[in-house]
């Protein structure tokens, strides 16, 4: 962090107001560790995460750490954290939906290559993403998942949002079976 970066100081931590992706990962790991050891309450953690996910890189960093890590934060989903993530709005819904798609495709990839360890990690991200989507603002989730589902099912989707999601799916090179798995995972969010 540069000396010129503006800081937000709370509860003994310093957070850049618009952290870079690597900074956000480091900050998220620190806060989740403090929460896990009982040094940070659900409410204080939720406040800090709310500030972090206000920027796209901050949100990306938080989700990389919280979705993939061993800490049980997103398995427990404290109410205060859910409220902060809901308040963050469409950006959080978008990143969570994309994490659901990517982790679902990677489950199949790792399964095909016989990599059980990475498969289990992708299944954890998939499960956490699904559960978080069930707790976020229902209409925002419904709209976001409908667009992503249309992109996974219809390669020639006409809407601009569908075309953007299709480009996202194509960029990762997912095959037909992975797209079917993504569609099934999206549909399972409503179960």
Secondary structure, 3 states (H helix, E strand, C coil): CCCCCCEEEECCEEEECCCCHHHHHHHHHHHHHHHHCCCCCHHHHHHHHHHHCCCHHHHHHHHHHHHHCCCCHHHHCCHHHHHHHHHHCHHHHHHHHHHHHHHHHHHHHHHHHCCHHHHHHHHHHHHHHHHHHHHCCHHHHHHHHHHHHHHHHCCCCCCHHHHHHHHHHHHCCCCHHHHHHHHHHHHHHCC
